[in-house]
Amino acid sequence: MRDIRVLGRMARTAICVGIASAGLVLAAPAQADPLWPGGPELPGIPAAVPSPIPAGAPCSAAARACLRLSTNEGWLMDHGRVVFGPTPISHGRPGYETPPGVFHADFKKEYHWSTMHNAEMRYAIFFNGDIATHIGPIEEKSHGCIRMTPEGAKAFYDYVNPGDVFEVVP
């Protein structure tokens, strides 16, 4: 399969060179990728320069806290740049789904007791009514809250302040 890709790249390069020598203008130069990082350079084909892989948080530059429900991941952001994460999360079970949207942190409490569910919520940050991020078993779905590992919940608690933007994406 790799040989076919190399031959295809070489053929595209030869075609582009032929077109260019005929006096036609190309929209963009052909660029070849190495077969593998540090792989062999082929004569006449420049080696590709590796670029860093972005962290991949799916939220806007406005978000301070980013939560993706489909992959159960959370990030802390600073003007579009990831400063922490991804950290594992869990979210609402059927009938108690965590809604996607853009919210603002309302308030936070290092130790909160939920009278609704008779459960403790350490490092709680409320961002959508009674929905909050807090420490909880990430192996189980919640009644709408975002459950996090102790390390993740503490990092969110220390970083996010009331008024900061939470983005929850599907």
C-alpha positions as a Markdown table, in Angstrom:
| # | Residue | x | y | z |
|---|---|---|---|---|
| 1 | Met | 0.0 | 0.0 | 0.0 |
| 2 | Arg | 2.8 | 2.4 | 0.8 |
| 3 | Asp | 4.5 | 1.7 | -2.5 |
| 4 | Ile | 1.3 | 2.6 | -4.3 |
| 5 | Arg | 1.1 | 5.9 | -2.4 |
| 6 | Val | 4.7 | 6.7 | -3.2 |
| 7 | Leu | 4.1 | 5.9 | -6.9 |
| 8 | Gly | 1.0 | 8.1 | -6.8 |
| 9 | Arg | 2.9 | 11.0 | -5.3 |
| 10 | Met | 5.7 | 10.6 | -7.9 |
| 11 | Ala | 3.2 | 10.5 | -10.7 |
| 12 | Arg | 1.5 | 13.7 | -9.4 |
| 13 | Thr | 4.8 | 15.4 | -9.1 |
| 14 | Ala | 5.8 | 14.3 | -12.7 |
| 15 | Ile | 2.4 | 15.6 | -14.0 |
| 16 | Cys | 2.8 | 18.9 | -12.2 |
| 17 | Val | 6.4 | 19.3 | -13.5 |
| 18 | Gly | 5.2 | 18.6 | -17.0 |
| 19 | Ile | 2.4 | 21.1 | -16.8 |
| 20 | Ala | 4.6 | 23.7 | -15.3 |
| 21 | Ser | 7.2 | 23.2 | -18.1 |
| 22 | Ala | 4.4 | 23.6 | -20.6 |
| 23 | Gly | 3.9 | 27.2 | -19.3 |
| 24 | Leu | 0.7 | 26.5 | -17.3 |
| 25 | Val | 0.2 | 28.0 | -13.8 |
| 26 | Leu | -0.4 | 25.7 | -10.9 |
| 27 | Ala | -2.8 | 26.6 | -8.0 |
| 28 | Ala | -0.5 | 25.1 | -5.4 |
| 29 | Pro | 2.8 | 23.2 | -5.4 |
| 30 | Ala | 2.7 | 19.5 | -4.9 |
| 31 | Gln | 4.0 | 18.4 | -1.5 |
| 32 | Ala | 4.9 | 14.9 | -0.5 |
| 33 | Asp | 4.6 | 13.3 | 2.9 |
| 34 | Pro | 7.2 | 10.9 | 4.2 |
| 35 | Leu | 6.3 | 7.3 | 4.3 |
| 36 | Trp | 6.7 | 7.4 | 8.1 |
| 37 | Pro | 8.3 | 9.9 | 10.5 |
| 38 | Gly | 12.0 | 9.9 | 9.8 |
| 39 | Gly | 11.5 | 7.8 | 6.7 |
| 40 | Pro | 13.6 | 7.9 | 3.6 |
| 41 | Glu | 13.7 | 11.0 | 1.4 |
| 42 | Leu | 13.0 | 10.3 | -2.2 |
| 43 | Pro | 15.1 | 12.1 | -4.8 |
| 44 | Gly | 13.3 | 15.2 | -6.1 |
| 45 | Ile | 10.6 | 15.1 | -3.4 |
| 46 | Pro | 11.1 | 17.3 | -0.4 |
| 47 | Ala | 10.7 | 15.8 | 3.0 |
| 48 | Ala | 7.6 | 17.0 | 4.9 |
| 49 | Val | 8.2 | 19.1 | 8.0 |
| 50 | Pro | 6.4 | 17.5 | 11.0 |
| 51 | Ser | 4.0 | 19.8 | 12.7 |
| 52 | Pro | 2.8 | 19.6 | 16.3 |
| 53 | Ile | -0.6 | 17.9 | 16.8 |
| 54 | Pro | -3.1 | 20.2 | 18.3 |
| 55 | Ala | -4.7 | 19.2 | 21.7 |
| 56 | Gly | -8.1 | 19.0 | 20.0 |
| 57 | Ala | -10.4 | 20.7 | 22.5 |
| 58 | Pro | -13.7 | 21.3 | 20.5 |
| 59 | Cys | -14.6 | 24.7 | 22.1 |
| 60 | Ser | -14.2 | 28.3 | 21.1 |
| 61 | Ala | -11.6 | 30.7 | 22.3 |
| 62 | Ala | -14.2 | 32.2 | 24.7 |
| 63 | Ala | -14.4 | 29.0 | 26.8 |
| 64 | Arg | -12.6 | 28.7 | 30.0 |
| 65 | Ala | -14.0 | 25.2 | 30.6 |
| 66 | Cys | -14.7 | 22.9 | 27.7 |
| 67 | Leu | -16.7 | 19.6 | 28.1 |
| 68 | Arg | -17.3 | 17.1 | 25.3 |
| 69 | Leu | -20.2 | 14.7 | 26.1 |
| 70 | Ser | -19.6 | 12.2 | 23.2 |
| 71 | Thr | -16.1 | 11.3 | 24.4 |
| 72 | Asn | -16.4 | 12.1 | 28.1 |
| 73 | Glu | -13.6 | 14.6 | 28.1 |
| 74 | Gly | -13.0 | 18.0 | 29.7 |
| 75 | Trp | -10.4 | 20.7 | 29.2 |
| 76 | Leu | -9.4 | 24.0 | 30.8 |
| 77 | Met | -8.7 | 26.7 | 28.2 |
| 78 | Asp | -7.0 | 30.1 | 28.0 |
| 79 | His | -8.0 | 32.1 | 24.9 |
| 80 | Gly | -8.4 | 28.9 | 22.8 |
| 81 | Arg | -5.3 | 27.2 | 24.1 |
| 82 | Val | -5.5 | 24.1 | 26.2 |
| 83 | Val | -3.9 | 24.5 | 29.7 |
| 84 | Phe | -5.2 | 21.3 | 31.2 |
| 85 | Gly | -6.7 | 18.1 | 29.8 |
| 86 | Pro | -8.3 | 16.1 | 28.5 |
| 87 | Thr | -9.5 | 14.8 | 31.8 |
| 88 | Pro | -12.1 | 12.0 | 32.0 |
| 89 | Ile | -15.7 | 12.9 | 32.9 |
| 90 | Ser | -19.1 | 11.4 | 32.9 |
| 91 | His | -22.5 | 13.1 | 32.5 |
| 92 | Gly | -26.2 | 12.7 | 32.7 |
| 93 | Arg | -28.0 | 9.4 | 32.2 |
| 94 | Pro | -31.1 | 9.0 | 30.1 |
| 95 | Gly | -33.9 | 11.1 | 31.5 |
| 96 | Tyr | -31.3 | 13.4 | 33.2 |
| 97 | Glu | -29.2 | 14.4 | 30.2 |
| 98 | Thr | -26.6 | 17.1 | 30.5 |
| 99 | Pro | -27.7 | 19.8 | 28.0 |
| 100 | Pro | -25.1 | 21.1 | 25.5 |
| 101 | Gly | -24.7 | 24.9 | 25.3 |
| 102 | Val | -22.8 | 27.9 | 26.5 |
| 103 | Phe | -23.1 | 28.7 | 30.1 |
| 104 | His | -21.4 | 30.8 | 32.8 |
| 105 | Ala | -20.0 | 29.6 | 36.1 |
| 106 | Asp | -22.5 | 30.8 | 38.7 |
| 107 | Phe | -20.7 | 29.9 | 42.0 |
| 108 | Lys | -18.4 | 27.3 | 43.4 |
| 109 | Lys | -18.1 | 25.5 | 46.7 |
| 110 | Glu | -15.2 | 23.4 | 47.9 |
| 111 | Tyr | -17.7 | 21.2 | 49.7 |
| 112 | His | -21.4 | 21.1 | 48.8 |
| 113 | Trp | -24.0 | 18.7 | 50.0 |
| 114 | Ser | -26.8 | 17.9 | 47.5 |
| 115 | Thr | -30.1 | 17.7 | 49.4 |
| 116 | Met | -31.7 | 16.7 | 46.1 |
| 117 | His | -29.6 | 13.5 | 45.8 |
| 118 | Asn | -28.3 | 13.2 | 49.3 |
| 119 | Ala | -24.7 | 13.2 | 48.2 |
| 120 | Glu | -21.6 | 15.2 | 48.7 |
| 121 | Met | -20.2 | 17.2 | 45.8 |
| 122 | Arg | -16.5 | 18.1 | 46.4 |
| 123 | Tyr | -15.0 | 20.9 | 44.3 |
| 124 | Ala | -18.4 | 21.8 | 42.9 |
| 125 | Ile | -18.7 | 24.5 | 40.2 |
| 126 | Phe | -22.3 | 25.3 | 39.3 |
| 127 | Phe | -22.8 | 26.5 | 35.7 |
| 128 | Asn | -26.4 | 25.6 | 34.7 |
| 129 | Gly | -28.9 | 25.9 | 37.5 |
| 130 | Asp | -28.3 | 22.8 | 39.7 |
| 131 | Ile | -25.8 | 21.2 | 37.2 |
| 132 | Ala | -22.2 | 21.3 | 38.4 |
| 133 | Thr | -18.8 | 19.8 | 37.9 |
| 134 | His | -17.6 | 17.9 | 40.9 |
| 135 | Ile | -15.8 | 14.7 | 42.1 |
| 136 | Gly | -17.8 | 11.6 | 41.4 |
| 137 | Pro | -17.5 | 8.1 | 40.0 |
| 138 | Ile | -16.8 | 8.6 | 36.3 |
| 139 | Glu | -17.8 | 5.0 | 35.6 |
| 140 | Glu | -21.4 | 5.8 | 36.2 |
| 141 | Lys | -23.7 | 8.4 | 34.7 |
| 142 | Ser | -25.2 | 11.2 | 36.8 |
| 143 | His | -28.5 | 13.0 | 37.3 |
| 144 | Gly | -27.1 | 15.8 | 35.0 |
| 145 | Cys | -23.9 | 16.9 | 36.7 |
| 146 | Ile | -20.4 | 16.4 | 35.2 |
| 147 | Arg | -18.6 | 13.9 | 37.4 |
| 148 | Met | -14.8 | 14.1 | 37.4 |
| 149 | Thr | -11.8 | 12.4 | 38.9 |
| 150 | Pro | -10.4 | 14.1 | 42.1 |
| 151 | Glu | -7.5 | 15.5 | 40.1 |
| 152 | Gly | -9.8 | 16.9 | 37.3 |
| 153 | Ala | -12.3 | 18.4 | 39.7 |
| 154 | Lys | -9.6 | 20.1 | 41.7 |
| 155 | Ala | -7.9 | 21.5 | 38.6 |
| 156 | Phe | -11.3 | 22.9 | 37.4 |
| 157 | Tyr | -12.1 | 24.3 | 40.9 |
| 158 | Asp | -8.8 | 26.0 | 41.2 |
| 159 | Tyr | -8.9 | 27.5 | 37.6 |
| 160 | Val | -12.5 | 28.5 | 37.0 |
| 161 | Asn | -14.1 | 31.5 | 38.6 |
| 162 | Pro | -17.7 | 32.7 | 38.7 |
| 163 | Gly | -18.6 | 34.3 | 35.4 |
| 164 | Asp | -16.2 | 32.2 | 33.3 |
| 165 | Val | -17.6 | 30.6 | 30.2 |
| 166 | Phe | -18.4 | 26.8 | 30.2 |
| 167 | Glu | -19.0 | 25.3 | 26.8 |
| 168 | Val | -20.7 | 21.9 | 26.7 |
| 169 | Val | -20.6 | 20.2 | 23.3 |
| 170 | Pro | -22.3 | 17.0 | 22.2 |
